Amino acid sequence: MANVVVVGAQWGDEGKGKIVDWLSERADVICRFQGGHNAGHTLVIGETVYKLHALPSGVVRSGKLSVIGNGVVLDPWHLVSEIETVRAQGVEITPETLMIAENTPLILPLHGELDRARESQNSVAKIGTTGRGIGPAYEDKVGRRVVRVADLADAATLEKRVDRLLVHHDALRRGLGLEPVDRDALLARLRDIAPKILAYAAPVWKVLNERKRAGQRILFEGAQGALLDIDFGTYPFVTSSNVIAGQAATGTGIGPGSIDFVLGIVKAYTTRVGEGPFPTELLDADGEKLGERGHEFGTTTGRKRRCGWFDAVLVRQTCATSGVSGIALTKLDVLDGFEELKICTGYELDGAVLDYLPTAADQQARCVPVYETMPGWSASTAGARSWADLPGEAIKYVRRIEELIQCPVALLSTSPERDDTILVTDPFAD
């Protein structure tokens, strides 16, 4: 049976929630493989709207196993609160339906405090983090001092982990003018939350490989977008984890040979939240129109998203680094009514034309988009469920995107409703 990885192919906010929910009906297991609760997915099922941050999108589907993999950094208090919120909406969450990898790193209160203190005191260049502690938690993971889920099960081990962590953090906090961490209070909070998290703990790598051998379909769900990848994104204005498809393997413990299809989620225009380069950003009426019609506000932060024309250069680049098999093109209906549309086909930099985004930050900032103009359409694409429902100019726009990014459209989304989807290629097809 096919196993599918879903990644955002831009700066996030591409509409992964709807697509993952649409695919999760066909999957047996749904896994989160990176990121933290800085990401947000909005799912609309019937009359109910679910806003998920740490939980995999599959939790709203009965009969599915949802998994939080070791590539995620997890705020245990936020997770418990989110579980309670979703339960109040009528969703049953039990250890039979939700599993957390035992080697998942934990986000502690001190991580959020450090994150916010750094951002507020950074006079050089703000990164634009959500302040939720994701970056500092990943730092501690790599520094071999993080507290992991399994550590909650043994009091002596937990104390050792916390003591090692505080040697590092108290020194940082002094430099930032913060008070030392209250060790005893932190340990008390961890002991209190431990049973609520350990109930879901399991050797995820083992379970996933067993499910794979049993022929079950596994859906791997990424957060953020590939342009925020710590290695291949617009560094330093990136997240603190690998976002590209290869992370699905290391972030869950299943081999890369188990991945059969990579689906890149791509918005029909471009948006970005926070700081960093954005070559096609529009600071005019067209940009405002895209933001208003697309309801471009972050699910997690509520921050207004920056909007711009479709950047084929960046999407072609992320399709290459993630090995994308096909894309899901979302929010096509937001473009209804524009007299003309522009697509970025390259960048002009110091008199030369580039077909990729350079790595150096100063060069990225100086890139000027080279545009190709296409006619828009006046008819509505909202709710279209077949190619026959689309205006001819809309089809031409989609086909031109395929040519420029060198990757086919597998799914086309025309509204937030899960059934308003045109299926071209089923990612789960054997």
Phi, psi and chi 1 to 4 in degrees:
 res  aa     phi    psi   chi1   chi2   chi3   chi4
   1 MET       -  148.1  -53.5  -65.0  -77.8      -
   2 ALA   -75.8  141.8      -      -      -      -
   3 ASN  -114.9  134.9  -61.6  -42.1      -      -
   4 VAL  -122.3  135.6  176.7      -      -      -
   5 VAL  -105.9  132.0  176.2      -      -      -
   6 VAL  -111.8  123.6  174.6      -      -      -
   7 VAL  -130.0  148.3  -66.2      -      -      -
   8 GLY   -77.1  134.0      -      -      -      -
   9 ALA  -103.2    7.7      -      -      -      -
  10 GLN  -126.2 -133.9  -67.4  158.4  -53.7      -
  11 TRP   -98.2   25.8  -84.2  -64.3      -      -
  12 GLY    91.1  177.5      -      -      -      -
  13 ASP    61.4   29.9  -51.3  -51.1      -      -
  14 GLU   -85.6   -5.7  -59.5   96.1  -12.3      -
  15 GLY   100.1   30.8      -      -      -      -
  16 LYS   -63.1  -33.9  -69.3 -175.8  -67.1  -64.0
  17 GLY   -56.3  -49.7      -      -      -      -
  18 LYS   -63.3  -44.1  168.9 -168.2  167.6  173.6
  19 ILE   -66.8  -42.4  -59.1  -59.6      -      -
  20 VAL   -63.9  -40.5  170.3      -      -      -
  21 ASP   -63.2  -41.6  174.1   59.7      -      -
  22 TRP   -61.0  -41.6 -167.2   87.7      -      -
  23 LEU   -76.8  -30.2  -70.4  168.6      -      -
  24 SER   -64.3  -23.5   67.1      -      -      -
  25 GLU   -64.0  -25.1 -166.8  170.1   48.5      -
  26 ARG   -95.9   -8.9  -64.4  157.5  173.0   76.5
  27 ALA   -99.5  161.9      -      -      -      -
  28 ASP  -100.2  -32.9  -58.5  -65.3      -      -
  29 VAL  -131.5  136.0 -176.7      -      -      -
  30 ILE  -123.5  123.1  -61.5   92.7      -      -
  31 CYS  -118.7  133.3  -55.9      -      -      -
  32 ARG   -87.3  133.1  -88.0  -77.7  -51.2  -88.8
  33 PHE  -121.6   -1.2   62.7   81.3      -      -
  34 GLN  -165.4  172.6   54.3   79.3 -142.1      -
  35 GLY    82.4 -173.9      -      -      -      -
  36 GLY  -139.7 -153.5      -      -      -      -
  37 HIS   -86.4   17.9   62.3  -57.1      -      -
  38 ASN   -76.8  -19.9   52.7  -19.9      -      -
  39 ALA   -86.2  156.0      -      -      -      -
  40 GLY  -143.4  133.4      -      -      -      -
  41 HIS  -118.9  131.4  -72.6  171.0      -      -
  42 THR  -106.1  122.9  -59.5      -      -      -
  43 LEU  -114.2  133.0  -52.8 -179.8      -      -
  44 VAL  -114.9  110.4 -179.3      -      -      -
  45 ILE  -124.1  108.8  -58.6  177.0      -      -
  46 GLY    64.3 -122.6      -      -      -      -
  47 GLU   -97.9    1.2  -61.0  -61.6  -42.1      -
  48 THR  -102.5  133.8  -53.3      -      -      -
  49 VAL  -109.5  123.0  177.5      -      -      -
  50 TYR  -109.1  130.6  -58.9   95.4      -      -
  51 LYS  -112.9  108.8  -67.8 -174.8 -179.3  -66.8
  52 LEU  -108.5  145.2  -54.5  178.7      -      -
  53 HIS  -127.6  -52.7  -58.4  -83.9      -      -
  54 ALA  -100.6  -32.1      -      -      -      -
  55 LEU   -74.4  141.3  -71.3  169.3      -      -
  56 PRO   -64.0  152.1  -20.6   32.4      -      -
  57 SER   -63.9  -21.6  -63.2      -      -      -
  58 GLY   -69.7  -12.0      -      -      -      -
  59 VAL   -63.3  -22.9  -63.4      -      -      -
  60 VAL   -84.0   -1.2  -59.9      -      -      -
  61 ARG  -107.9  122.4  -65.4  -80.2  161.7 -158.1
  62 SER   -70.5  150.0   61.3      -      -      -
  63 GLY    80.8    7.8      -      -      -      -
  64 LYS  -111.0  150.8  -45.7  -69.8 -178.4 -179.4
  65 LEU   -98.1  123.8  172.6   62.9      -      -
  66 SER  -103.5  138.5  -68.8      -      -      -
  67 VAL  -130.3  133.9  171.9      -      -      -
  68 ILE  -103.6  113.5  -63.8  174.2      -      -
  69 GLY   -84.7  169.9      -      -      -      -
  70 ASN   -68.3  -14.4   56.6  -83.6      -      -
  71 GLY   -77.4  -10.1      -      -      -      -
  72 VAL   -85.4  149.4  172.7      -      -      -
  73 VAL  -106.5  130.6  -75.2      -      -      -
  74 LEU  -118.5  124.6 -178.6   67.5      -      -
  75 ASP   -87.4  107.2 -177.7  -34.8      -      -
  76 PRO   -65.4  -33.6   22.9  -32.6      -      -
  77 TRP   -70.7  -40.2  -63.3  -82.4      -      -
  78 HIS   -64.0  -42.6  173.2   88.6      -      -
  79 LEU   -59.7  -46.6  178.5   67.6      -      -
  80 VAL   -60.5  -41.7  169.3      -      -      -
  81 SER   -64.4  -40.9  174.8      -      -      -
  82 GLU   -67.8  -38.4 -169.7  171.0  -37.6      -
  83 ILE   -60.1  -44.0  -72.1  172.9      -      -
  84 GLU   -63.6  -39.8  -68.9  172.3   -6.7      -
  85 THR   -63.5  -45.8  -62.2      -      -      -
  86 VAL   -69.2  -36.2  174.4      -      -      -
  87 ARG   -61.1  -38.7  -82.0  178.6  175.3  158.5
  88 ALA   -64.5  -19.7      -      -      -      -
  89 GLN   -91.0    8.0  -68.6 -177.6  -77.8      -
  90 GLY    95.0   11.2      -      -      -      -
  91 VAL   -96.4  127.4  176.3      -      -      -
  92 GLU   -84.7  124.5 -177.0 -179.8    9.7      -
  93 ILE  -125.4  118.8  -61.8  179.0      -      -
  94 THR  -136.9  170.2   69.0      -      -      -
  95 PRO   -60.7  -15.7  -28.2   37.7      -      -
  96 GLU   -81.9  -19.3  -74.5   68.1   45.6      -
  97 THR  -112.4  -14.5   60.9      -      -      -
  98 LEU  -133.0  134.3  175.7   65.1      -      -
  99 MET  -134.5  137.6 -171.8  176.4  -67.0      -
 100 ILE  -118.5  130.2  -55.8  170.7      -      -
 101 ALA   -61.3  135.8      -      -      -      -
 102 GLU   -63.5  -26.2  -65.2  171.0  -39.8      -
 103 ASN   -96.5   21.9   50.7  -19.7      -      -
 104 THR   -76.0  128.0  -61.0      -      -      -
 105 PRO   -72.3  148.2  -12.6   27.4      -      -
 106 LEU  -103.0  140.0  -63.1 -179.2      -      -
 107 ILE   -89.4  122.6  -59.4  171.8      -      -
 108 LEU  -104.4  163.8  -53.0 -176.9      -      -
 109 PRO   -54.0  -34.7  -28.3   35.9      -      -
 110 LEU   -64.3  -25.9   55.3   84.8      -      -
 111 HIS   -69.1  -43.8  -69.7  126.1      -      -
 112 GLY   -65.5  -39.3      -      -      -      -
 113 GLU   -62.4  -43.0  -68.1  166.7    4.3      -
 114 LEU   -65.9  -43.0  176.8   60.3      -      -
 115 ASP   -57.3  -49.2 -157.5   -2.1      -      -
 116 ARG   -70.2  -37.4  -66.5 -174.6  -68.2  -86.1
 117 ALA   -65.2  -42.8      -      -      -      -
 118 ARG   -61.9  -46.6  -79.2  174.9  170.2  170.2
 119 GLU   -65.3  -38.9 -168.4   76.5   -7.9      -
 120 SER   -72.7  -27.0   65.6      -      -      -
 121 GLN   -99.3    0.0  -63.5 -177.0   28.4      -
 122 ASN   -83.1  106.0 -171.4   -7.3      -      -
 123 SER   -92.8   -3.6   60.6      -      -      -
 124 VAL   -86.9  -61.8  179.8      -      -      -
 125 ALA  -158.6  110.7      -      -      -      -
 126 LYS   -69.9  138.5  -65.1 -174.4 -177.4  -61.9
 127 ILE   -81.4  -30.7  -58.9  -60.5      -      -
 128 GLY    88.0   35.6      -      -      -      -
 129 THR   -71.2  165.7   75.6      -      -      -
 130 THR   -81.7   -8.0   59.0      -      -      -
 131 GLY    73.8   20.0      -      -      -      -
 132 ARG   -98.8    5.0  -60.8 -165.2  171.1 -160.3
 133 GLY    90.9    7.4      -      -      -      -
 134 ILE   -63.7  -50.3  -78.9   79.0      -      -
 135 GLY   -59.5  -52.4      -      -      -      -
 136 PRO   -59.0  -33.8  -29.9   37.9      -      -
 137 ALA   -66.6  -41.7      -      -      -      -
 138 TYR   -65.2  -35.8  -85.6  117.7      -      -
 139 GLU   -59.7  -44.5  -70.5  176.8   39.4      -
 140 ASP   -68.6  -31.6  -74.6  -23.3      -      -
 141 LYS   -61.8  -50.1  173.5 -176.7  177.2  178.5
 142 VAL   -67.7  -31.4  175.9      -      -      -
 143 GLY   -78.7    0.5      -      -      -      -
 144 ARG    62.7   38.4  -66.4  166.5  -68.2 -175.4
 145 ARG  -134.1    9.8   55.9 -178.3  170.5  -96.6
 146 VAL   -77.8  154.0   79.3      -      -      -
 147 VAL   -87.7  130.9  176.7      -      -      -
 148 ARG  -110.9  165.5  -56.2 -162.2  -64.4 -179.6
 149 VAL   -53.8  -45.0  167.4      -      -      -
 150 ALA   -61.4  -28.4      -      -      -      -
 151 ASP   -66.1  -21.9  -60.6  -31.0      -      -
 152 LEU   -66.9  -17.7  -63.3  174.3      -      -
 153 ALA   -83.3  -11.4      -      -      -      -
 154 ASP  -133.7  120.4 -178.5   73.7      -      -
 155 ALA   -62.5  -42.7      -      -      -      -
 156 ALA   -65.6  -44.0      -      -      -      -
 157 THR   -63.5  -41.6  -60.7      -      -      -
 158 LEU   -60.4  -43.1 -177.5   59.9      -      -
 159 GLU   -63.6  -41.4  -71.0 -166.0   21.7      -
 160 LYS   -62.0  -42.9  -70.7  178.4 -177.3  177.5
 161 ARG   -63.1  -44.5  -65.7  -75.6 -173.7  -90.0
 162 VAL   -66.1  -42.0  167.5      -      -      -
 163 ASP   -62.6  -43.0  -72.9  -18.7      -      -
 164 ARG   -62.8  -40.8  177.8  176.8  172.4   80.8
 165 LEU   -64.3  -41.5 -173.7   66.3      -      -
 166 LEU   -72.9  -27.8  -64.8 -169.5      -      -
 167 VAL   -56.1  -41.2  168.4      -      -      -
 168 HIS   -76.0  -48.5  176.9   76.9      -      -
 169 HIS   -72.3  -35.9  -85.3  -93.1      -      -
 170 ASP   -65.6  -33.2  -79.3  -18.7      -      -
 171 ALA   -66.7  -42.8      -      -      -      -
 172 LEU   -62.4  -41.9  -74.9  177.0      -      -
 173 ARG   -65.9  -36.9  -67.9  168.5   73.0   90.5
 174 ARG   -60.3  -41.3  -79.0 -165.4  -62.8  -88.0
 175 GLY   -66.3  -24.8      -      -      -      -
 176 LEU   -99.0    2.6  -68.8  166.3      -      -
 177 GLY    78.2   21.6      -      -      -      -
 178 LEU   -99.2  152.2  -60.8  176.6      -      -
 179 GLU   -69.9  151.7  -67.2  -66.2  -38.8      -
 180 PRO   -59.4  155.2  -19.5   31.2      -      -
 181 VAL   -71.1  138.8  174.3      -      -      -
 182 ASP   -78.6   98.9 -174.0  -29.5      -      -
 183 ARG   -57.0  -49.4  173.8 -173.8 -177.5  -86.9
 184 ASP   -64.8  -38.8  -67.4  -20.0      -      -
 185 ALA   -66.3  -39.6      -      -      -      -
 186 LEU   -64.0  -45.7  175.8   58.3      -      -
 187 LEU   -62.0  -37.8  -77.4  168.7      -      -
 188 ALA   -64.4  -41.6      -      -      -      -
 189 ARG   -65.4  -39.2  -69.4 -166.3   66.5 -173.8
 190 LEU   -67.6  -40.9  -74.1  167.5      -      -
 191 ARG   -64.5  -34.9  -66.7 -172.5 -168.3  106.9
 192 ASP   -69.1  -40.8  178.0   66.2      -      -
 193 ILE   -82.2  -20.0 -158.2   74.0      -      -
 194 ALA   -50.8  -53.1      -      -      -      -
 195 PRO   -62.6  -28.9   19.8  -31.4      -      -
 196 LYS   -72.1  -25.6  -60.1  174.2 -175.7  176.7
 197 ILE   -93.4  -42.5  -62.1  -61.1      -      -
 198 LEU   -62.9  -22.7  -70.6  170.7      -      -
 199 ALA   -59.7  -26.0      -      -      -      -
 200 TYR  -103.8   -3.0  -57.7  100.3      -      -
 201 ALA   -72.6  141.4      -      -      -      -
 202 ALA  -162.3  160.9      -      -      -      -
 203 PRO   -76.9   84.9   27.9  -32.7      -      -
 204 VAL   -57.0  -42.1  158.0      -      -      -
 205 TRP   -55.8  -40.1   66.5  -90.4      -      -
 206 LYS   -69.8  -45.7 -177.5  174.0 -176.8  -67.3
 207 VAL   -62.4  -44.6  172.4      -      -      -
 208 LEU   -64.1  -41.6  -69.0 -177.8      -      -
 209 ASN   -67.4  -33.8  -79.8  -81.6      -      -
 210 GLU   -67.7  -42.8  -71.0  171.6  -10.7      -
 211 ARG   -64.1  -38.8  -63.8  -71.2 -177.8  112.3
 212 LYS   -62.2  -46.1  172.3 -177.9  169.2  -70.7
 213 ARG   -63.7  -28.2  -74.1 -164.9  -62.1  -87.7
 214 ALA   -79.5   -2.0      -      -      -      -
 215 GLY    86.0   15.0      -      -      -      -
 216 GLN   -80.4  152.2  -67.0 -166.3    2.9      -
 217 ARG   -87.9  130.9  -69.3  173.8  168.1  176.4
 218 ILE  -116.9  130.2  -54.8  174.0      -      -
 219 LEU  -110.9  122.7  178.9   63.0      -      -
 220 PHE  -102.4  122.8  -61.0   90.1      -      -
 221 GLU  -111.5  118.2  173.0 -172.7    8.3      -
 222 GLY   -91.9  163.2      -      -      -      -
 223 ALA  -115.3  167.0      -      -      -      -
 224 GLN    56.5 -151.9  -69.4   95.8   27.8      -
 225 GLY  -140.5  160.4      -      -      -      -
 226 ALA   -60.9  -25.5      -      -      -      -
 227 LEU   -76.3   -3.2  -67.6  170.6      -      -
 228 LEU  -104.8    8.1  -64.9  175.1      -      -
 229 ASP   -61.3  138.8 -174.8  -87.9      -      -
 230 ILE   -61.6  -27.4 -172.1   67.6      -      -
 231 ASP   -99.3  -41.5  -71.9  -52.5      -      -
 232 PHE  -109.9    5.1  -65.3   99.6      -      -
 233 GLY   -90.0 -172.0      -      -      -      -
 234 THR   -83.2   69.8   48.4      -      -      -
 235 TYR   -60.6  137.5 -170.1   92.1      -      -
 236 PRO   -90.9    6.3   36.1  -37.5      -      -
 237 PHE   -85.2   65.9  -55.9  100.4      -      -
 238 VAL  -136.9  175.0  -67.0      -      -      -
 239 THR   -85.2 -179.7 -166.9      -      -      -
 240 SER  -102.7   18.0  -62.2      -      -      -
 241 SER  -137.4  166.6   61.4      -      -      -
 242 ASN   -77.4  129.4  -74.6  112.5      -      -
 243 VAL  -104.8  -22.9 -179.4      -      -      -
 244 ILE   -67.2  167.3   59.3  175.6      -      -
 245 ALA   -60.1  -30.6      -      -      -      -
 246 GLY   -59.1  -24.7      -      -      -      -
 247 GLN   -68.3  -20.0  177.7   64.5   17.0      -
 248 ALA   -59.2  -33.7      -      -      -      -
 249 ALA   -73.9  -54.4      -      -      -      -
 250 THR   -72.1  -23.8   54.6      -      -      -
 251 GLY   -84.6   -0.4      -      -      -      -
 252 THR  -135.8  -20.9   60.4      -      -      -
 253 GLY    91.5   22.0      -      -      -      -
 254 ILE  -112.0  142.9 -161.5  164.4      -      -
 255 GLY   -66.9  150.3      -      -      -      -
 256 PRO   -62.1  -23.8   18.9  -30.6      -      -
 257 GLY   -68.3  -10.9      -      -      -      -
 258 SER   -84.9   -7.0  -60.2      -      -      -
 259 ILE   -90.2  123.0  -62.9  169.6      -      -
 260 ASP  -104.2  -26.8  -58.4  -63.5      -      -
 261 PHE  -149.8  132.3 -166.4  100.3      -      -
 262 VAL  -111.7  119.0  177.3      -      -      -
 263 LEU  -104.2  117.5 -177.7   67.4      -      -
 264 GLY   -94.1  126.2      -      -      -      -
 265 ILE   -89.1  126.7  -45.9  -60.3      -      -
 266 VAL  -133.3  124.5  178.0      -      -      -
 267 LYS   -78.4  147.9 -164.2  178.1  -72.5 -175.0
 268 ALA   -71.2   -5.0      -      -      -      -
 269 TYR  -138.7 -164.8   49.7  101.0      -      -
 270 THR  -126.8  139.3  -49.7      -      -      -
 271 THR  -136.5  159.6   62.6      -      -      -
 272 ARG  -151.6  141.9  175.8  166.2 -160.3  169.6
 273 VAL  -107.9  136.9  171.0      -      -      -
 274 GLY    89.8 -164.7      -      -      -      -
 275 GLU   -83.6  170.6  -52.1  -64.1  -33.2      -
 276 GLY   117.2  166.5      -      -      -      -
 277 PRO   -65.4  149.6   23.9  -33.8      -      -
 278 PHE  -156.9   84.9 -174.0  168.3      -      -
 279 PRO   -56.6  -36.6  -26.3   35.3      -      -
 280 THR   -99.2   15.1   66.2      -      -      -
 281 GLU   -59.3  138.7 -177.1  174.4   11.5      -
 282 LEU  -110.4  122.4  -65.4  171.6      -      -
 283 LEU  -109.4   34.9  -58.8  174.3      -      -
 284 ASP  -128.7 -164.9   58.0   10.6      -      -
 285 ALA   -64.0  -34.9      -      -      -      -
 286 ASP   -64.3  -40.8  -75.6  -24.9      -      -
 287 GLY   -63.7  -41.4      -      -      -      -
 288 GLU   -64.1  -40.0  -74.0  -65.5  -39.1      -
 289 LYS   -64.0  -43.3 -174.8  176.2  179.3  179.6
 290 LEU   -60.8  -43.7  -72.9  171.5      -      -
 291 GLY   -65.4  -42.0      -      -      -      -
 292 GLU   -69.2  -46.7  -69.4  171.4    4.7      -
 293 ARG   -70.7  -31.9  -62.8 -165.6   60.1 -172.1
 294 GLY   -89.5    1.7      -      -      -      -
 295 HIS    49.2   55.3  -53.6  -69.0      -      -
 296 GLU   -86.1   80.0  -63.9  -63.0   -9.8      -
 297 PHE  -133.1  138.0  -64.5   90.1      -      -
 298 GLY   -63.1  137.3      -      -      -      -
 299 THR   -62.7  -39.2  -59.4      -      -      -
 300 THR   -85.2  -47.7  -61.3      -      -      -
 301 THR   -99.8  -23.1   63.9      -      -      -
 302 GLY    76.7    3.0      -      -      -      -
 303 ARG   -69.5  142.8  -71.2 -174.1  -69.0 -178.5
 304 LYS   -68.0  133.7 -174.9  177.6  180.0 -179.4
 305 ARG   -86.8  143.6  -63.1  178.3 -173.5  134.9
 306 ARG   -76.3  141.4  -58.8  154.3   63.7 -170.0
 307 CYS  -125.4  149.4  -61.9      -      -      -
 308 GLY  -162.0  177.7      -      -      -      -
 309 TRP   -68.4  162.3  -63.9  122.2      -      -
 310 PHE   -62.6  131.4 -173.7   84.2      -      -
 311 ASP  -109.2   97.3 -167.0  -32.4      -      -
 312 ALA   -69.9  -26.7      -      -      -      -
 313 VAL   -63.3  -49.3 -178.6      -      -      -
 314 LEU   -66.2  -41.8  -70.7  180.0      -      -
 315 VAL   -67.6  -39.3  175.6      -      -      -
 316 ARG   -60.2  -39.4 -178.8  171.4   62.7 -115.5
 317 GLN   -65.0  -45.4 -162.3  162.5  -44.3      -
 318 THR   -73.0  -29.7   58.2      -      -      -
 319 CYS   -62.9  -34.3  -75.9      -      -      -
 320 ALA   -72.0  -46.9      -      -      -      -
 321 THR   -71.2  -22.7   55.6      -      -      -
 322 SER  -102.1   -1.8  -87.6      -      -      -
 323 GLY    59.9   44.3      -      -      -      -
 324 VAL   -65.8  130.3  172.5      -      -      -
 325 SER   -84.1  -33.8  -48.7      -      -      -
 326 GLY  -167.0  157.6      -      -      -      -
 327 ILE  -109.7  155.4   68.3  165.6      -      -
 328 ALA  -106.3  112.2      -      -      -      -
 329 LEU   -90.9  121.2 -169.3   65.1      -      -
 330 THR  -113.5  163.5   66.1      -      -      -
 331 LYS    57.9   32.9  -70.3 -159.8  165.5 -175.3
 332 LEU   -60.4  -33.5 -177.2   66.9      -      -
 333 ASP   -64.7  -21.6   54.9  -57.3      -      -
 334 VAL   -64.9  -24.1  172.9      -      -      -
 335 LEU   -85.1   -5.3  -59.2 -179.7      -      -
 336 ASP   -56.6  133.4  -66.4   -8.5      -      -
 337 GLY    94.3   -9.2      -      -      -      -
 338 PHE   -74.6  132.3  -81.0   86.3      -      -
 339 GLU   -67.3  -37.4  -70.0 -173.3   10.2      -
 340 GLU  -144.5  154.5   64.5  176.4   28.7      -
 341 LEU  -125.6  150.6  -57.2  168.8      -      -
 342 LYS  -120.2  144.7  -67.2 -177.8  179.4 -179.7
 343 ILE  -125.9  130.3  -60.7  175.9      -      -
 344 CYS   -78.7  123.7  176.1      -      -      -
 345 THR  -111.1   -6.2   59.3      -      -      -
 346 GLY  -178.3  178.4      -      -      -      -
 347 TYR  -126.9  141.5  -54.7  123.0      -      -
 348 GLU   -97.0  124.5 -175.2  177.0  -29.2      -
 349 LEU  -136.3  114.5  176.1   64.5      -      -
 350 ASP    51.6   42.3  -58.8  -24.9      -      -
 351 GLY    88.0   -7.5      -      -      -      -
 352 ALA  -109.3  154.2      -      -      -      -
 353 VAL  -106.3  124.3  175.9      -      -      -
 354 LEU  -106.6  147.6  -56.6 -179.2      -      -
 355 ASP  -106.6   21.3   62.1   -5.2      -      -
 356 TYR  -153.5  163.1   66.9   97.9      -      -
 357 LEU   -88.4  121.0 -174.9   69.1      -      -
 358 PRO   -64.2  160.1   22.4  -31.7      -      -
 359 THR   -78.4  -38.3  -60.9      -      -      -
 360 ALA   -65.6  131.0      -      -      -      -
 361 ALA   -61.2  -38.3      -      -      -      -
 362 ASP   -67.3  -33.2   65.6  -52.1      -      -
 363 GLN   -73.2  -39.5  -66.6 -179.5   -5.4      -
 364 GLN   -57.6  -41.7  -69.2  178.2   -7.6      -
 365 ALA   -66.7  -23.9      -      -      -      -
 366 ARG   -97.1   -2.0  -62.0 -158.5  -48.9  -84.4
 367 CYS   -68.2  129.0  -78.2      -      -      -
 368 VAL  -109.1  124.5  177.0      -      -      -
 369 PRO   -66.5  141.4   23.4  -32.8      -      -
 370 VAL  -102.0  120.5  176.4      -      -      -
 371 TYR  -105.0  150.0  -75.5  120.3      -      -
 372 GLU  -115.6  132.1  175.6 -179.7  -60.8      -
 373 THR  -101.9  136.0  -58.0      -      -      -
 374 MET  -128.1  150.9  -62.5 -172.2   67.7      -
 375 PRO   -69.3  143.7   23.2  -32.2      -      -
 376 GLY   -86.8 -162.3      -      -      -      -
 377 TRP  -143.1  149.4   53.5   88.7      -      -
 378 SER   -98.0  -26.0   56.3      -      -      -
 379 ALA   -71.3  159.1      -      -      -      -
 380 SER   -85.5  138.9  173.3      -      -      -
 381 THR  -103.0   -5.9   63.7      -      -      -
 382 ALA   -59.5  127.0      -      -      -      -
 383 GLY    82.3    3.3      -      -      -      -
 384 ALA   -62.2  139.1      -      -      -      -
 385 ARG  -125.8    7.3  -61.8 -175.7 -179.0 -177.4
 386 SER  -154.0  160.3   71.7      -      -      -
 387 TRP   -59.5  -32.9  -71.4  108.8      -      -
 388 ALA   -64.6  -21.1      -      -      -      -
 389 ASP   -82.7   -7.7  -64.3  -27.4      -      -
 390 LEU   -96.1  143.1  -64.0  175.9      -      -
 391 PRO   -62.5  150.7  -17.6   29.0      -      -
 392 GLY   -57.7  -39.8      -      -      -      -
 393 GLU   -67.6  -31.1  -61.7  -57.7  -24.3      -
 394 ALA   -67.1  -40.1      -      -      -      -
 395 ILE   -64.1  -41.4  -65.3  174.4      -      -
 396 LYS   -61.9  -38.9  -69.6  177.7 -177.0  177.1
 397 TYR   -62.7  -46.4 -178.5   77.3      -      -
 398 VAL   -63.0  -44.6  173.3      -      -      -
 399 ARG   -64.2  -36.0  -66.2  -54.0 -173.5 -160.7
 400 ARG   -68.1  -37.2 -175.3   56.0  178.8  150.9
 401 ILE   -60.5  -44.8  -75.5  175.9      -      -
 402 GLU   -56.1  -45.2  -71.0 -179.5  -48.9      -
 403 GLU   -62.5  -44.8  -67.7  172.7   -1.1      -
 404 LEU   -72.5  -35.1  -70.1  169.8      -      -
 405 ILE   -91.3   -5.7   68.2  172.6      -      -
 406 GLN    59.6   41.9  -60.0  171.1    0.3      -
 407 CYS  -154.8  137.2 -169.3      -      -      -
 408 PRO   -78.8  156.6   30.1  -36.3      -      -
 409 VAL   -82.5  123.9  169.6      -      -      -
 410 ALA   -97.0  -34.3      -      -      -      -
 411 LEU  -138.1  146.9  -63.3  166.6      -      -
 412 LEU  -129.7  121.4 -174.5   62.3      -      -
 413 SER  -104.4  133.4  171.2      -      -      -
 414 THR  -121.0    7.9   56.4      -      -      -
 415 SER  -173.7  169.2   92.4      -      -      -
 416 PRO   -67.3  -17.7  -21.2   33.6      -      -
 417 GLU   -68.7  134.2  -63.1  -64.4  -31.2      -
 418 ARG   -63.4  -29.2   67.7 -171.4  -56.2  -88.2
 419 ASP   -83.6  -10.8  -69.5  -29.8      -      -
 420 ASP   -84.4   68.5  -69.3  -19.6      -      -
 421 THR  -139.6  132.6  -55.5      -      -      -
 422 ILE  -100.0  116.4  -60.1  171.2      -      -
 423 LEU   -91.4  121.2  176.4   63.9      -      -
 424 VAL  -102.3  -47.8 -178.3      -      -      -
 425 THR  -133.4  126.0  -58.7      -      -      -
 426 ASP   -79.7  113.5 -173.6   -9.2      -      -
 427 PRO   -60.1  -24.6  -24.8   35.9      -      -
 428 PHE   -90.2    2.9  -82.8  123.4      -      -
 429 ALA   -63.2  137.0      -      -      -      -
 430 ASP   -70.6      -  -61.9  -27.4      -      -
